[in-house]
């Protein structure tokens, strides 16, 4: 198997490399980790959310997030505020200190994207983003259609298209055995 042509491998490895580069630069220029930048970014879009909801969005365990929120609150990036109508619940909000850093986080991400897209035309960059958006939509929270429903969509293999398996027997685990 040629990993350089494997969609799953490349998608994962590009994300890993992008994340690593972002983390290095965020620590150096912002004094924040990538994980902290993600918390601020998600919180900016979902201000007032509770910790459990934010953990769900970030796809991390709530206990992991609690420790991170504690540190970020101590550093003045976020605040826990009482939830109106529920004395036990707390909602998360950005502080005045955090708001200006959001633009710097976005600028840093754009700089790294520019590095990643080096050697591509603007059109190729836009096309890559659009193709990834389509792949994302295909995989987002939808139940995949049955193979029989895809039979009408099968096209000749041009090296890029992958035809849907015709039967469940065609879907075997890696290594071929059960």
N, CA, C and O of each residue as an XYZ file, in Angstrom:
712
protein
N       0.836     -1.174      0.000
C       0.000      0.000      0.000
C       0.882      1.239      0.000
O       1.817      1.340      0.794
N       0.587      2.177     -0.884
C       1.350      3.403     -1.012
C       0.701      4.477     -0.138
O      -0.308      5.066     -0.525
N       1.275      4.730      1.031
C       0.683      5.686      1.961
C       0.628      7.092      1.383
O      -0.240      7.878      1.763
N       1.536      7.426      0.472
C       1.517      8.750     -0.148
C       0.294      8.956     -1.030
O       0.022     10.079     -1.455
N      -0.439      7.896     -1.306
C      -1.656      7.993     -2.122
C      -2.906      7.585     -1.338
O      -3.996      7.478     -1.901
N      -2.736      7.362     -0.039
C      -3.850      6.967      0.812
C      -4.525      8.225      1.365
O      -3.905      9.007      2.085
N      -5.793      8.407      1.023
C      -6.510      9.593      1.487
C      -6.489      9.698      3.007
O      -6.156     10.749      3.554
N      -6.841      8.615      3.688
C      -6.908      8.643      5.148
C      -5.573      8.992      5.779
O      -5.509      9.811      6.697
N      -4.506      8.374      5.288
C      -3.176      8.660      5.827
C      -2.806     10.117      5.591
O      -2.363     10.808      6.508
N      -2.988     10.582      4.355
C      -2.608     11.962      4.036
C      -3.433     12.978      4.814
O      -2.885     13.954      5.327
N      -4.741     12.763      4.908
C      -5.593     13.700      5.638
C      -5.153     13.772      7.104
O      -5.034     14.858      7.673
N      -4.916     12.622      7.698
C      -4.489     12.593      9.097
C      -3.113     13.219      9.268
O      -2.905     14.008     10.190
N      -2.174     12.882      8.398
C      -0.818     13.380      8.562
C      -0.723     14.881      8.285
O       0.030     15.584      8.959
N      -1.469     15.373      7.314
C      -1.490     16.823      7.062
C      -2.051     17.542      8.287
O      -1.511     18.566      8.704
N      -3.131     17.013      8.867
C      -3.706     17.620     10.071
C      -2.702     17.589     11.228
O      -2.580     18.556     11.980
N      -1.993     16.476     11.362
C      -0.993     16.359     12.426
C       0.124     17.380     12.252
O       0.510     18.056     13.206
N       0.644     17.489     11.024
C       1.732     18.424     10.755
C       1.279     19.875     10.908
O       2.006     20.703     11.456
N       0.081     20.174     10.423
C      -0.462     21.521     10.572
C      -0.607     21.852     12.060
O      -0.229     22.937     12.501
N      -1.155     20.909     12.826
C      -1.331     21.118     14.258
C      -0.017     21.312     14.987
O       0.096     22.168     15.865
N       0.975     20.516     14.621
C       2.289     20.641     15.263
C       2.909     22.005     14.967
O       3.438     22.660     15.866
N       2.842     22.434     13.698
C       3.391     23.741     13.320
C       2.644     24.855     14.045
O       3.255     25.804     14.535
N       1.307     24.733     14.112
C       0.517     25.744     14.802
C       0.896     25.806     16.274
O       1.075     26.894     16.820
N       1.020     24.653     16.924
C       1.363     24.623     18.344
C       2.711     25.292     18.601
O       2.848     26.068     19.547
N       3.707     24.997     17.764
C       5.031     25.606     17.928
C       4.945     27.124     17.843
O       5.498     27.834     18.683
N       4.249     27.612     16.829
C       4.137     29.064     16.626
C       3.260     29.721     17.686
O       3.567     30.820     18.147
N       2.175     29.061     18.076
C       1.285     29.641     19.088
C       2.033     29.805     20.410
O       1.900     30.831     21.076
N       2.812     28.806     20.787
C       3.600     28.910     22.019
C       4.615     30.043     21.919
O       4.789     30.815     22.862
N       5.276     30.137     20.782
C       6.321     31.140     20.595
C       5.767     32.557     20.528
O       6.294     33.461     21.176
N       4.708     32.756     19.749
C       4.226     34.116     19.496
C       3.053     34.547     20.362
O       2.840     35.744     20.556
N       2.293     33.599     20.884
C       1.101     33.955     21.662
C       1.191     33.513     23.119
O       0.447     34.007     23.966
N       2.094     32.591     23.409
C       2.181     32.056     24.758
C       1.027     31.130     25.095
O       0.730     30.898     26.267
N       0.369     30.596     24.057
C      -0.756     29.681     24.220
C      -0.462     28.385     23.493
O       0.281     28.365     22.512
N      -1.049     27.300     23.981
C      -0.934     26.036     23.262
C      -2.027     25.975     22.194
O      -2.962     26.775     22.201
N      -1.897     25.036     21.297
C      -2.930     24.807     20.281
C      -4.257     24.473     20.951
O      -5.309     24.951     20.526
N      -4.209     23.649     22.003
C      -5.426     23.269     22.716
C      -6.103     24.495     23.334
O      -7.329     24.607     23.297
N      -5.330     25.398     23.890
C      -5.902     26.614     24.462
C      -6.509     27.502     23.364
O      -7.558     28.113     23.567
N      -5.857     27.568     22.222
C      -6.395     28.340     21.094
C      -7.720     27.748     20.626
O      -8.649     28.481     20.284
N      -7.802     26.422     20.611
C      -9.058     25.764     20.224
C     -10.164     26.107     21.212
O     -11.291     26.391     20.808
N      -9.852     26.081     22.495
C     -10.848     26.431     23.502
C     -11.341     27.856     23.264
O     -12.547     28.104     23.264
N     -10.421     28.788     23.063
C     -10.821     30.175     22.838
C     -11.651     30.319     21.564
O     -12.643     31.048     21.544
N     -11.248     29.629     20.510
C     -11.979     29.709     19.248
C     -13.384     29.146     19.354
O     -14.339     29.768     18.890
N     -13.518     27.976     19.960
C     -14.844     27.381     20.123
C     -15.703     28.203     21.076
O     -16.909     28.346     20.877
N     -15.072     28.736     22.106
C     -15.817     29.541     23.054
C     -16.287     30.850     22.414
O     -17.377     31.335     22.719
N     -15.477     31.413     21.540
C     -15.882     32.646     20.846
C     -17.144     32.405     20.023
O     -17.999     33.285     19.929
N     -17.265     31.234     19.433
C     -18.443     30.906     18.614
C     -19.614     30.404     19.443
O     -20.744     30.368     18.957
N     -19.357     30.013     20.694
C     -20.407     29.423     21.531
C     -20.370     30.016     22.934
O     -20.496     29.296     23.924
N     -20.198     31.322     23.011
C     -20.037     31.949     24.315
C     -21.268     31.709     25.187
O     -22.404     31.805     24.722
N     -21.022     31.399     26.448
C     -22.091     31.112     27.386
C     -22.382     29.627     27.526
O     -23.236     29.231     28.320
N     -21.675     28.803     26.756
C     -21.863     27.355     26.813
C     -21.338     26.830     28.152
O     -20.480     27.456     28.775
N     -21.851     25.693     28.584
C     -21.321     25.101     29.813
C     -20.128     24.211     29.469
O     -19.855     23.952     28.296
N     -19.420     23.744     30.502
C     -18.199     22.957     30.289
C     -18.483     21.647     29.567
O     -17.709     21.236     28.703
N     -19.572     20.994     29.909
C     -19.893     19.714     29.264
C     -20.153     19.922     27.775
O     -19.706     19.128     26.948
N     -20.865     20.975     27.437
C     -21.137     21.272     26.030
C     -19.869     21.602     25.270
O     -19.699     21.171     24.129
N     -18.966     22.373     25.895
C     -17.701     22.710     25.245
C     -16.833     21.467     25.071
O     -16.196     21.298     24.031
N     -16.802     20.604     26.068
C     -16.035     19.357     25.960
C     -16.559     18.529     24.796
O     -15.778     17.938     24.050
N     -17.863     18.485     24.641
C     -18.471     17.744     23.532
C     -18.040     18.334     22.192
O     -17.678     17.590     21.280
N     -18.073     19.648     22.059
C     -17.650     20.291     20.816
C     -16.182     20.012     20.501
O     -15.814     19.785     19.348
N     -15.352     20.031     21.541
C     -13.910     19.813     21.370
C     -13.557     18.336     21.233
O     -12.424     17.989     20.899
N     -14.540     17.464     21.496
C     -14.343     16.023     21.458
C     -13.243     15.569     22.415
O     -12.365     14.780     22.065
N     -13.326     16.095     23.634
C     -12.424     15.674     24.702
C     -13.269     15.335     25.925
O     -14.446     15.689     25.996
N     -12.664     14.655     26.874
C     -13.365     14.273     28.090
C     -13.573     15.502     28.976
O     -12.681     16.342     29.093
N     -14.738     15.604     29.593
C     -15.010     16.762     30.451
C     -13.959     16.981     31.539
O     -13.620     18.125     31.845
N     -13.439     15.902     32.127
C     -12.424     16.061     33.178
C     -11.133     16.662     32.630
O     -10.453     17.417     33.326
N     -10.795     16.332     31.390
C      -9.613     16.923     30.760
C      -9.831     18.421     30.584
O      -8.931     19.223     30.835
N     -11.017     18.784     30.158
C     -11.326     20.192     29.926
C     -11.357     20.981     31.227
O     -10.941     22.140     31.250
N     -11.841     20.381     32.313
C     -11.925     21.093     33.588
C     -10.550     21.613     33.997
O     -10.418     22.771     34.394
N      -9.542     20.780     33.905
C      -8.183     21.203     34.276
C      -7.699     22.332     33.365
O      -7.060     23.282     33.818
N      -8.011     22.213     32.095
C      -7.594     23.244     31.148
C      -8.334     24.562     31.428
O      -7.727     25.633     31.406
N      -9.623     24.480     31.687
C     -10.418     25.664     32.007
C      -9.892     26.310     33.295
O      -9.800     27.535     33.380
N      -9.550     25.494     34.292
C      -8.987     26.025     35.534
C      -7.750     26.867     35.241
O      -7.632     27.996     35.718
N      -6.833     26.315     34.457
C      -5.591     27.041     34.138
C      -5.876     28.312     33.339
O      -5.290     29.363     33.598
N      -6.785     28.204     32.362
C      -7.090     29.368     31.523
C      -7.821     30.450     32.321
O      -7.663     31.640     32.048
N      -8.610     30.041     33.291
C      -9.278     31.016     34.152
C      -8.245     31.705     35.040
O      -8.292     32.923     35.209
N      -7.310     30.937     35.610
C      -6.238     31.517     36.428
C      -5.409     32.518     35.630
O      -4.966     33.533     36.168
N      -5.198     32.226     34.338
C      -4.399     33.106     33.485
C      -5.202     34.273     32.917
O      -4.653     35.123     32.215
N      -6.500     34.316     33.219
C      -7.316     35.466     32.819
C      -7.895     35.417     31.417
O      -8.306     36.450     30.889
N      -7.939     34.234     30.796
C      -8.457     34.122     29.424
C      -9.976     33.927     29.387
O     -10.655     34.417     28.486
N     -10.488     33.208     30.374
C     -11.922     32.914     30.400
C     -12.448     33.078     31.821
O     -11.685     33.115     32.786
N     -13.759     33.173     31.922
C     -14.416     33.251     33.220
C     -15.545     32.241     33.269
O     -16.199     31.957     32.265
N     -15.757     31.710     34.458
C     -16.949     30.918     34.727
C     -17.953     31.864     35.380
O     -17.652     32.508     36.385
N     -19.132     31.940     34.806
C     -20.173     32.799     35.365
C     -21.377     31.952     35.720
O     -21.612     30.911     35.107
N     -22.152     32.397     36.719
C     -23.348     31.633     37.097
C     -24.332     31.544     35.935
O     -24.497     32.488     35.162
N     -24.965     30.414     35.835
C     -26.016     30.209     34.823
C     -27.326     30.732     35.418
O     -27.757     30.242     36.462
N     -27.961     31.705     34.785
C     -29.228     32.194     35.337
C     -30.241     31.053     35.487
O     -30.452     30.262     34.568
N     -30.848     30.992     36.648
C     -31.865     29.966     36.889
C     -31.329     28.649     37.416
O     -32.118     27.767     37.755
N     -29.996     28.480     37.498
C     -29.424     27.228     38.008
C     -28.163     27.573     38.798
O     -27.114     27.849     38.217
N     -28.275     27.553     40.123
C     -27.154     27.958     40.973
C     -25.933     27.059     40.826
O     -24.810     27.502     41.068
N     -26.135     25.805     40.433
C     -25.010     24.865     40.328
C     -24.254     25.005     39.018
O     -23.050     24.752     38.967
N     -24.936     25.400     37.975
C     -24.327     25.431     36.634
C     -23.515     26.705     36.424
O     -23.824     27.767     36.965
N     -22.488     26.562     35.634
C     -21.631     27.691     35.258
C     -21.541     27.753     33.736
O     -21.486     26.728     33.057
N     -21.527     28.958     33.229
C     -21.334     29.136     31.786
C     -19.977     29.773     31.571
O     -19.466     30.476     32.442
N     -19.402     29.525     30.418
C     -18.062     30.006     30.121
C     -18.136     31.212     29.182
O     -18.876     31.214     28.198
N     -17.353     32.225     29.513
C     -17.288     33.423     28.669
C     -15.828     33.859     28.525
O     -14.990     33.582     29.382
N     -15.557     34.536     27.435
C     -14.227     35.096     27.215
C     -14.054     36.353     28.050
O     -15.020     37.061     28.334
N     -12.827     36.621     28.437
C     -12.527     37.868     29.146
C     -12.105     38.929     28.134
O     -11.899     38.637     26.956
N     -11.982     40.144     28.607
C     -11.501     41.230     27.742
C     -10.080     40.948     27.263
O      -9.698     41.376     26.174
N      -9.310     40.244     28.054
C      -7.941     39.869     27.674
C      -7.949     38.932     26.461
O      -7.065     39.016     25.609
N      -8.934     38.047     26.381
C      -8.965     37.017     25.335
C      -9.427     37.569     23.984
O      -8.978     37.084     22.946
N     -10.290     38.542     23.972
C     -10.899     38.996     22.709
C      -9.881     39.448     21.663
O     -10.012     39.057     20.503
N      -8.883     40.244     22.009
C      -7.916     40.667     20.978
C      -7.039     39.523     20.450
O      -6.546     39.587     19.324
N      -6.850     38.496     21.254
C      -5.972     37.385     20.840
C      -6.630     36.541     19.758
O      -5.932     35.854     19.012
N      -7.960     36.576     19.653
C      -8.664     35.777     18.644
C      -8.209     36.134     17.231
O      -8.008     35.248     16.400
N      -8.049     37.413     16.958
C      -7.575     37.839     15.630
C      -6.146     37.368     15.388
O      -5.799     37.009     14.263
N      -5.325     37.365     16.414
C      -3.947     36.891     16.269
C      -3.903     35.388     16.025
O      -3.055     34.903     15.275
N      -4.819     34.644     16.658
C      -4.903     33.200     16.429
C      -5.272     32.941     14.971
O      -4.674     32.084     14.321
N      -6.249     33.676     14.460
C      -6.662     33.528     13.064
C      -5.524     33.904     12.114
O      -5.297     33.219     11.117
N      -4.812     34.984     12.416
C      -3.667     35.381     11.587
C      -2.610     34.284     11.556
O      -2.052     33.984     10.501
N      -2.336     33.693     12.702
C      -1.344     32.621     12.778
C      -1.782     31.426     11.943
O      -0.977     30.845     11.215
N      -3.037     31.062     12.043
C      -3.567     29.952     11.252
C      -3.450     30.253      9.756
O      -3.087     29.375      8.973
N      -3.752     31.474      9.361
C      -3.646     31.865      7.950
C      -2.195     31.816      7.464
O      -1.934     31.413      6.331
N      -1.257     32.223      8.312
C       0.162     32.154      7.946
C       0.591     30.708      7.688
O       1.302     30.431      6.722
N       0.167     29.812      8.533
C       0.548     28.412      8.383
C      -0.138     27.813      7.165
O       0.461     27.005      6.455
N      -1.384     28.197      6.913
C      -2.058     27.741      5.692
C      -1.297     28.220      4.458
O      -1.147     27.464      3.498
N      -0.816     29.456      4.468
C      -0.037     29.974      3.354
C       1.219     29.135      3.142
O       1.584     28.847      2.002
N       1.876     28.744      4.218
C       3.050     27.869      4.110
C       2.647     26.514      3.523
O       3.333     25.972      2.656
N       1.531     25.979      4.007
C       1.075     24.666      3.550
C       0.705     24.689      2.070
O       0.892     23.692      1.373
N       0.188     25.806      1.586
C      -0.259     25.921      0.197
C       0.838     26.436     -0.738
O       0.565     26.730     -1.902
N       2.060     26.546     -0.248
C       3.172     27.025     -1.082
C       3.261     26.173     -2.342
O       3.161     24.947     -2.281
N       3.448     26.821     -3.469
C       3.562     26.111     -4.737
C       2.225     25.859     -5.406
O       2.183     25.306     -6.505
N       1.131     26.252     -4.768
C      -0.201     26.105     -5.365
C      -0.684     27.479     -5.833
O      -0.373     28.506     -5.229
N      -1.436     27.467     -6.902
C      -2.081     28.712     -7.327
C      -3.246     29.005     -6.389
O      -3.672     28.137     -5.627
N      -3.753     30.226     -6.447
C      -4.934     30.573     -5.637
C      -6.096     29.656     -5.982
O      -6.835     29.206     -5.107
N      -6.244     29.386     -7.285
C      -7.337     28.520     -7.727
C      -7.173     27.108     -7.167
O      -8.153     26.501     -6.736
N      -5.958     26.581     -7.167
C      -5.724     25.244     -6.608
C      -6.027     25.223     -5.112
O      -6.602     24.257     -4.611
N      -5.645     26.279     -4.398
C      -5.945     26.368     -2.975
C      -7.442     26.386     -2.718
O      -7.941     25.686     -1.837
N      -8.155     27.195     -3.497
C      -9.614     27.251     -3.355
C     -10.248     25.906     -3.683
O     -11.176     25.464     -3.006
N      -9.737     25.261     -4.728
C     -10.271     23.965     -5.133
C     -10.029     22.920     -4.041
O     -10.916     22.121     -3.739
N      -8.846     22.923     -3.456
C      -8.543     21.990     -2.373
C      -9.503     22.198     -1.205
O     -10.035     21.231     -0.659
N      -9.723     23.440     -0.824
C     -10.651     23.734      0.272
C     -12.056     23.256     -0.075
O     -12.727     22.654      0.763
N     -12.505     23.515     -1.292
C     -13.849     23.099     -1.691
C     -13.976     21.571     -1.700
O     -14.992     21.034     -1.262
N     -12.967     20.883     -2.189
C     -13.008     19.422     -2.196
C     -13.037     18.864     -0.777
O     -13.769     17.916     -0.496
N     -12.247     19.446      0.109
C     -12.246     18.998      1.499
C     -13.580     19.301      2.177
O     -14.042     18.516      3.004
N     -14.202     20.427      1.837
C     -15.539     20.735      2.381
C     -16.538     19.666      1.957
O     -17.386     19.256      2.749
N     -16.439     19.212      0.710
C     -17.347     18.180      0.220
C     -17.096     16.853      0.930
O     -18.045     16.162      1.303
N     -15.842     16.495      1.118
C     -15.518     15.268      1.845
C     -16.045     15.388      3.274
O     -16.629     14.445      3.808
N     -15.839     16.542      3.885
C     -16.321     16.782      5.243
C     -17.834     16.599      5.305
O     -18.345     15.935      6.207
N     -18.541     17.178      4.361
C     -20.004     17.044      4.328
C     -20.418     15.589      4.154
O     -21.393     15.140      4.757
N     -19.680     14.856      3.335
C     -19.999     13.446      3.121
C     -19.861     12.624      4.399
O     -20.591     11.654      4.600
N     -18.935     13.011      5.250
C     -18.649     12.223      6.454
C     -19.324     12.764      7.715
O     -19.272     12.120      8.762
N     -19.945     13.914      7.631
C     -20.516     14.569      8.812
C     -21.847     13.976      9.213
O     -22.846     14.125      8.510
N     -21.853     13.300     10.354
C     -23.069     12.906     11.044
C     -24.198     12.384     10.165
O     -25.370     12.551     10.501
N     -23.868     11.773      9.073
C     -24.899     11.185      8.217
C     -24.723      9.684      8.193
O     -23.610      9.170      8.298
N     -25.837      8.991      8.053
C     -25.779      7.552      7.875
C     -25.471      7.326      6.397
O     -26.204      7.816      5.538
N     -24.398      6.592      6.082
C     -24.063      6.389      4.672
C     -25.160      5.605      3.955
O     -25.785      4.723      4.545
N     -25.393      5.929      2.678
C     -26.401      5.194      1.921
C     -25.960      3.752      1.697
O     -24.770      3.437      1.734
N     -26.924      2.901      1.470
C     -26.614      1.510      1.178
C     -25.889      1.414     -0.151
O     -26.101      2.240     -1.038
N     -25.044      0.419     -0.293
C     -24.275      0.231     -1.520
C     -25.194      0.126     -2.733
O     -24.851      0.626     -3.804
N     -26.335     -0.504     -2.589
C     -27.259     -0.650     -3.721
C     -27.737      0.706     -4.212
O     -27.955      0.889     -5.409
N     -27.905      1.666     -3.295
C     -28.333      3.004     -3.677
C     -27.234      3.748     -4.432
O     -27.520      4.677     -5.188
N     -25.989      3.350     -4.232
C     -24.862      3.994     -4.896
C     -24.561      3.383     -6.263
O     -23.787      3.952     -7.034
N     -25.151      2.252     -6.568
C     -24.835      1.544     -7.814
C     -25.027      2.445     -9.033
O     -24.256      2.359     -9.989
N     -26.036      3.299     -9.011
C     -26.284      4.201    -10.136
C     -25.181      5.243    -10.296
O     -24.994      5.800    -11.378
N     -24.451      5.501     -9.204
C     -23.439      6.550     -9.224
C     -22.062      6.057     -9.613
O     -21.159      6.863     -9.839
N     -21.881      4.743     -9.697
C     -20.560      4.202    -10.024
C     -20.120      4.692    -11.388
O     -20.879      4.665    -12.357
N     -18.883      5.139    -11.440
C     -18.291      5.590    -12.700
C     -17.027      4.794    -12.929
O     -16.505      4.181    -11.998
N     -16.523      4.793    -14.155
C     -15.261      4.086    -14.407
C     -14.166      4.626    -13.505
O     -14.089      5.826    -13.242
N     -13.328      3.725    -13.039
C     -12.239      4.090    -12.148
C     -11.175      4.846    -12.919
O     -10.543      4.299    -13.823
N     -10.975      6.124    -12.555
C      -9.938      6.935    -13.195
C      -8.745      7.134    -12.279
O      -7.913      8.011    -12.510
N      -8.668      6.322    -11.246
C      -7.569      6.431    -10.294
C      -7.931      7.282     -9.093
O      -7.238      7.236     -8.076
N      -9.015      8.068     -9.189
C      -9.408      8.918     -8.085
C     -10.726      8.481     -7.465
O     -10.879      8.526     -6.244
N     -11.665      8.064     -8.277
C     -12.968      7.670     -7.765
C     -12.883      6.261     -7.183
O     -12.204      5.393     -7.730
N     -13.560      6.053     -6.101
C     -13.620      4.738     -5.483
C     -15.071      4.299     -5.524
O     -15.954      4.994     -5.022
N     -15.312      3.148     -6.122
C     -16.680      2.656     -6.206
C     -17.091      2.057     -4.877
O     -16.280      1.493     -4.142
N     -18.373      2.196     -4.592
C     -18.897      1.620     -3.355
C     -18.835      0.110     -3.443
O     -19.042     -0.451     -4.519
N     -18.556     -0.564     -2.338
C     -18.551     -2.022     -2.352
C     -19.943     -2.530     -2.720
O     -20.956     -1.950     -2.328
N     -19.971     -3.621     -3.479
C     -21.260     -4.118     -3.947
C     -21.968     -4.965     -2.910
O     -23.191     -5.094     -2.964
N     -21.245     -5.543     -1.972
C     -21.868     -6.348     -0.922
C     -21.140     -6.129      0.382
O     -20.021     -5.618      0.413
N     -21.783     -6.519      1.443
C     -21.171     -6.416      2.761
C     -19.901     -7.263      2.834
O     -18.974     -6.924      3.569
N     -19.852     -8.365      2.077
C     -18.676     -9.247      2.098
C     -17.436     -8.532      1.585
O     -16.317     -8.918      1.923
N     -17.620     -7.475      0.757
C     -16.482     -6.733      0.250
C     -15.829     -5.865      1.339
O     -14.698     -5.408      1.175
N     -16.529     -5.647      2.420
C     -16.014     -4.831      3.507
C     -15.371     -5.735      4.530
O     -16.055     -6.276      5.399
N     -14.075     -5.906      4.441
C     -13.381     -6.752      5.409
C     -12.389     -5.895      6.178
O     -11.893     -4.896      5.657
N     -12.097     -6.282      7.417
C     -11.163     -5.513      8.212
C      -9.751     -5.591      7.615
O      -9.436     -6.467      6.810
N      -8.921     -4.641      8.045
C      -7.538     -4.644      7.604
C      -6.938     -5.987      7.943
O      -7.132     -6.494      9.048
N      -6.228     -6.559      7.030
C      -5.620     -7.871      7.241
C      -6.474     -8.986      6.685
O      -6.033    -10.131      6.582
N      -7.728     -8.639      6.318
C      -8.587     -9.591      5.653
C      -9.340    -10.554      6.541
O     -10.332    -11.133      6.098
N      -8.911    -10.752      7.779
C      -9.587    -11.726      8.623
C     -10.636    -11.075      9.492
O     -10.676     -9.854      9.637
N     -11.476    -11.899     10.061
C     -12.482    -11.376     10.988
C     -11.969    -11.460     12.351
O     -12.657    -11.072     13.295
